[in-house]
Amino acid sequence: MLPQKQWYDSSTSDPEQVNRLCRDWDTNQYVAEILLRRGYKTHQEIKSFLNPELKNLRDPYELRQMREAVDLLQEMIAEKRRIVILGDYDVDGITATALTLEFLNKCGKLDLDFFIPNRIKHGYGLTESSTDILLEMKPELVITVDNGITAVREVQRLNDEGIKTIITDHHLADPALLPSGIVVNPNHPECNYSFKKISGCGVALKLIMSLRKSLRDSGWWTTERPEPNLRESLDLAALGTVADVMPLVDENRILTHHGLLVMNEKPRLAIRVLQKLKNVKTITSRTLGFQFAPLLNAAGRLEDADMAVKFLLSNDQQEAEKMAKILDATNIQRREKEGEMLETALALAEKQEQNPALILTSPEFHEGINGIVATRLVERFYKPVLILSEWAGKLKGSGRSIPELHLKNALSECADLLDRFGGHAAAAGCSLIPENLDEFRKRFFTFCRENIPKSMEPKLHLDGCLEFPKLTSLFVEQLERLQPFGEGNQEPLFSVETPELPFTRLKEKHVKWQVNGNVEIIGWNRAESYAETLPSQLAVNLGFNEFRGRRKIQLNIQDSRV
């Protein structure tokens, strides 16, 4: 089992620099130290971070083959050729599909359609099965979003049938599996785009940014066909970026910051419906990651993701509310299935306790939930995890990793044993035949033993130690200037002493301390463990809880120690 995390107080910085930042930016010591630790030292760096501006987005034409993609797409639009968008079934792919569809629909009366593969029937992205469907749809151009970077045979098959392709993706490329034709991907070996961590939806946004300007230069936009305001599409880019756990730095921070502004100032119908359904007042990156994204993801995990695309683009209140309820019910079903799978996975994990990683298979595993269960096991055991479902004579699944092991590289070492694989350092997927499982497991474990340090200690880095009397609304407001929080820009984490007051149970599962009239501490799902042993220290995030017009400072427990 995962050993207790070691806490490290990271709040040591050059006092002279800290004082200078406090003066220059009218902020407190903690915020100044956090900025310095995260690499923001000069006035310009801090200004760009605290005030993300759209003008600081890179020129989309820095992406390899963007010019060729725009020229081809513009030609297809002008000649009203049939265009089909092939998306992915996760939120990044869903939002990328919706964003591209929404823009192209504003370009005139086009022959336009989209297809999201079913995770189980067709597999991920541009596969042989999804190519069969595309051929039935008779497109003249296929645009992939958030997939396609390794689809060599499938692209060739489409091209042989006279169908042109534009591949837009952000996944890591395999130099031995690069499709022909137009490929727009910052992670293509020949692409010099300096920011490699943009989402699939972000790449799709870059494509339509370039296309909009090219159409403007050609005189395409008229009074009857007005030029779209792409700021209104940034909500989709923010949702895709956060849901795909892209680092919220650089361009991702800009897109997410402005996307959240759009959601809170002028939300589209789907976002308003989600707000009402989830009882959300102010939308933050946490709202996107923990409330909106799971609901949209559920469609692709258990059903078809088409509904999620239609929901995001809906202009009919009744229709949108109906779809939201279906998506919510599907997500509840997903959580129930996840609980069952986790129980099975934990029983199987006990038999592999001595291995450097976990590779678990079961007929009970649902392919759409493998990644979530893998994440839960990584949190529990702190080792790489692959969860594989058995279906149609194949093992297919998802993996999650720890910072010490690059999962895509580990799978690359076993490429000859796999039918397909792809992904990133922290998350990846693969498929193989059952006959190769033993050898795959053996080779994967060997790679892990050779590349994971023998002595590992899960770490928790704190941004300081707080005393309750110093917790003021101004302090929390200054911390919130660092939003949006997420991967690459973690929410600040502080230690506090556990109050000597007894806690209150909430719904039997949660704990709450009311420290004073303005400060409360919440521990989700901690009632059982705290009833046995009360910790002496808590690691907490800070925020506001607004209820019935009253605002309190809320400390949310992330870890605790005796």
ChimeraX attribute file (.defattr): number of C-alpha atoms within 10 A of each C-alpha:
attribute: neighborCount
match mode: 1-to-1
recipient: residues
	/A:1	10
	/A:2	13
	/A:3	11
	/A:4	13
	/A:5	14
	/A:6	11
	/A:7	16
	/A:8	12
	/A:9	14
	/A:10	14
	/A:11	18
	/A:12	14
	/A:13	14
	/A:14	9
	/A:15	11
	/A:16	9
	/A:17	14
	/A:18	23
	/A:19	15
	/A:20	12
	/A:21	23
	/A:22	17
	/A:23	13
	/A:24	11
	/A:25	14
	/A:26	11
	/A:27	19
	/A:28	17
	/A:29	17
	/A:30	22
	/A:31	23
	/A:32	26
	/A:33	25
	/A:34	21
	/A:35	18
	/A:36	20
	/A:37	15
	/A:38	11
	/A:39	10
	/A:40	18
	/A:41	17
	/A:42	10
	/A:43	12
	/A:44	10
	/A:45	13
	/A:46	18
	/A:47	14
	/A:48	15
	/A:49	19
	/A:50	16
	/A:51	14
	/A:52	21
	/A:53	16
	/A:54	13
	/A:55	8
	/A:56	11
	/A:57	14
	/A:58	15
	/A:59	12
	/A:60	18
	/A:61	16
	/A:62	14
	/A:63	24
	/A:64	21
	/A:65	18
	/A:66	22
	/A:67	19
	/A:68	16
	/A:69	23
	/A:70	22
	/A:71	16
	/A:72	16
	/A:73	22
	/A:74	19
	/A:75	12
	/A:76	17
	/A:77	20
	/A:78	13
	/A:79	10
	/A:80	14
	/A:81	16
	/A:82	17
	/A:83	25
	/A:84	22
	/A:85	23
	/A:86	29
	/A:87	33
	/A:88	29
	/A:89	32
	/A:90	27
	/A:91	32
	/A:92	29
	/A:93	29
	/A:94	32
	/A:95	34
	/A:96	33
	/A:97	29
	/A:98	26
	/A:99	26
	/A:100	21
	/A:101	19
	/A:102	15
	/A:103	20
	/A:104	21
	/A:105	13
	/A:106	14
	/A:107	20
	/A:108	16
	/A:109	10
	/A:110	17
	/A:111	16
	/A:112	17
	/A:113	15
	/A:114	21
	/A:115	20
	/A:116	25
	/A:117	25
	/A:118	23
	/A:119	20
	/A:120	18
	/A:121	11
	/A:122	17
	/A:123	18
	/A:124	24
	/A:125	26
	/A:126	27
	/A:127	20
	/A:128	16
	/A:129	16
	/A:130	21
	/A:131	20
	/A:132	15
	/A:133	14
	/A:134	20
	/A:135	14
	/A:136	9
	/A:137	15
	/A:138	14
	/A:139	22
	/A:140	19
	/A:141	22
	/A:142	23
	/A:143	25
	/A:144	29
	/A:145	30
	/A:146	30
	/A:147	23
	/A:148	29
	/A:149	29
	/A:150	25
	/A:151	20
	/A:152	16
	/A:153	17
	/A:154	19
	/A:155	27
	/A:156	17
	/A:157	16
	/A:158	20
	/A:159	17
	/A:160	10
	/A:161	12
	/A:162	12
	/A:163	18
	/A:164	19
	/A:165	27
	/A:166	25
	/A:167	26
	/A:168	30
	/A:169	28
	/A:170	27
	/A:171	24
	/A:172	19
	/A:173	21
	/A:174	16
	/A:175	11
	/A:176	8
	/A:177	12
	/A:178	18
	/A:179	20
	/A:180	16
	/A:181	16
	/A:182	19
	/A:183	25
	/A:184	27
	/A:185	32
	/A:186	27
	/A:187	23
	/A:188	22
	/A:189	13
	/A:190	12
	/A:191	16
	/A:192	14
	/A:193	17
	/A:194	11
	/A:195	14
	/A:196	15
	/A:197	19
	/A:198	24
	/A:199	29
	/A:200	33
	/A:201	32
	/A:202	28
	/A:203	23
	/A:204	27
	/A:205	23
	/A:206	21
	/A:207	22
	/A:208	19
	/A:209	17
	/A:210	19
	/A:211	22
	/A:212	23
	/A:213	14
	/A:214	16
	/A:215	18
	/A:216	13
	/A:217	10
	/A:218	10
	/A:219	9
	/A:220	17
	/A:221	17
	/A:222	9
	/A:223	6
	/A:224	7
	/A:225	11
	/A:226	12
	/A:227	17
	/A:228	15
	/A:229	10
	/A:230	14
	/A:231	14
	/A:232	18
	/A:233	23
	/A:234	25
	/A:235	27
	/A:236	29
	/A:237	29
	/A:238	30
	/A:239	27
	/A:240	27
	/A:241	30
	/A:242	28
	/A:243	25
	/A:244	20
	/A:245	16
	/A:246	18
	/A:247	20
	/A:248	26
	/A:249	21
	/A:250	18
	/A:251	20
	/A:252	23
	/A:253	28
	/A:254	23
	/A:255	29
	/A:256	28
	/A:257	24
	/A:258	22
	/A:259	24
	/A:260	24
	/A:261	18
	/A:262	20
	/A:263	23
	/A:264	17
	/A:265	10
	/A:266	13
	/A:267	17
	/A:268	19
	/A:269	18
	/A:270	22
	/A:271	20
	/A:272	19
	/A:273	21
	/A:274	19
	/A:275	19
	/A:276	11
	/A:277	14
	/A:278	13
	/A:279	9
	/A:280	13
	/A:281	12
	/A:282	12
	/A:283	17
	/A:284	19
	/A:285	23
	/A:286	16
	/A:287	17
	/A:288	19
	/A:289	19
	/A:290	12
	/A:291	16
	/A:292	22
	/A:293	20
	/A:294	22
	/A:295	25
	/A:296	27
	/A:297	26
	/A:298	28
	/A:299	28
	/A:300	26
	/A:301	24
	/A:302	20
	/A:303	17
	/A:304	17
	/A:305	27
	/A:306	21
	/A:307	19
	/A:308	26
	/A:309	25
	/A:310	16
	/A:311	23
	/A:312	22
	/A:313	18
	/A:314	17
	/A:315	13
	/A:316	11
	/A:317	13
	/A:318	11
	/A:319	13
	/A:320	22
	/A:321	20
	/A:322	12
	/A:323	20
	/A:324	22
	/A:325	15
	/A:326	16
	/A:327	23
	/A:328	20
	/A:329	15
	/A:330	22
	/A:331	20
	/A:332	15
	/A:333	13
	/A:334	22
	/A:335	16
	/A:336	11
	/A:337	16
	/A:338	20
	/A:339	12
	/A:340	14
	/A:341	19
	/A:342	19
	/A:343	12
	/A:344	16
	/A:345	23
	/A:346	15
	/A:347	10
	/A:348	16
	/A:349	19
	/A:350	11
	/A:351	11
	/A:352	13
	/A:353	12
	/A:354	9
	/A:355	14
	/A:356	19
	/A:357	25
	/A:358	27
	/A:359	21
	/A:360	22
	/A:361	21
	/A:362	16
	/A:363	10
	/A:364	13
	/A:365	24
	/A:366	23
	/A:367	21
	/A:368	25
	/A:369	23
	/A:370	26
	/A:371	23
	/A:372	17
	/A:373	26
	/A:374	27
	/A:375	22
	/A:376	17
	/A:377	25
	/A:378	20
	/A:379	16
	/A:380	13
	/A:381	16
	/A:382	21
	/A:383	22
	/A:384	28
	/A:385	27
	/A:386	28
	/A:387	29
	/A:388	27
	/A:389	22
	/A:390	20
	/A:391	15
	/A:392	10
	/A:393	10
	/A:394	15
	/A:395	24
	/A:396	28
	/A:397	26
	/A:398	26
	/A:399	27
	/A:400	29
	/A:401	25
	/A:402	19
	/A:403	12
	/A:404	15
	/A:405	19
	/A:406	20
	/A:407	26
	/A:408	23
	/A:409	16
	/A:410	19
	/A:411	24
	/A:412	15
	/A:413	13
	/A:414	17
	/A:415	15
	/A:416	12
	/A:417	18
	/A:418	18
	/A:419	13
	/A:420	17
	/A:421	21
	/A:422	24
	/A:423	19
	/A:424	17
	/A:425	18
	/A:426	18
	/A:427	22
	/A:428	23
	/A:429	23
	/A:430	22
	/A:431	20
	/A:432	22
	/A:433	15
	/A:434	14
	/A:435	12
	/A:436	13
	/A:437	16
	/A:438	10
	/A:439	12
	/A:440	21
	/A:441	17
	/A:442	11
	/A:443	17
	/A:444	21
	/A:445	19
	/A:446	15
	/A:447	19
	/A:448	20
	/A:449	14
	/A:450	10
	/A:451	13
	/A:452	18
	/A:453	11
	/A:454	9
	/A:455	5
	/A:456	11
	/A:457	13
	/A:458	12
	/A:459	11
	/A:460	17
	/A:461	16
	/A:462	17
	/A:463	22
	/A:464	19
	/A:465	15
	/A:466	14
	/A:467	10
	/A:468	12
	/A:469	8
	/A:470	8
	/A:471	14
	/A:472	13
	/A:473	16
	/A:474	11
	/A:475	16
	/A:476	16
	/A:477	14
	/A:478	15
	/A:479	20
	/A:480	17
	/A:481	13
	/A:482	18
	/A:483	20
	/A:484	23
	/A:485	21
	/A:486	19
	/A:487	14
	/A:488	14
	/A:489	15
	/A:490	14
	/A:491	20
	/A:492	20
	/A:493	22
	/A:494	23
	/A:495	22
	/A:496	18
	/A:497	15
	/A:498	19
	/A:499	16
	/A:500	9
	/A:501	9
	/A:502	12
	/A:503	20
	/A:504	14
	/A:505	17
	/A:506	14
	/A:507	9
	/A:508	11
	/A:509	13
	/A:510	17
	/A:511	22
	/A:512	20
	/A:513	20
	/A:514	16
	/A:515	15
	/A:516	10
	/A:517	8
	/A:518	15
	/A:519	20
	/A:520	17
	/A:521	22
	/A:522	21
	/A:523	23
	/A:524	14
	/A:525	14
	/A:526	17
	/A:527	20
	/A:528	13
	/A:529	11
	/A:530	15
	/A:531	12
	/A:532	8
	/A:533	10
	/A:534	15
	/A:535	16
	/A:536	13
	/A:537	15
	/A:538	24
	/A:539	24
	/A:540	24
	/A:541	16
	/A:542	21
	/A:543	17
	/A:544	18
	/A:545	14
	/A:546	13
	/A:547	8
	/A:548	5
	/A:549	6
	/A:550	9
	/A:551	13
	/A:552	17
	/A:553	19
	/A:554	21
	/A:555	24
	/A:556	19
	/A:557	22
	/A:558	16
	/A:559	18
	/A:560	21
	/A:561	15
	/A:562	9
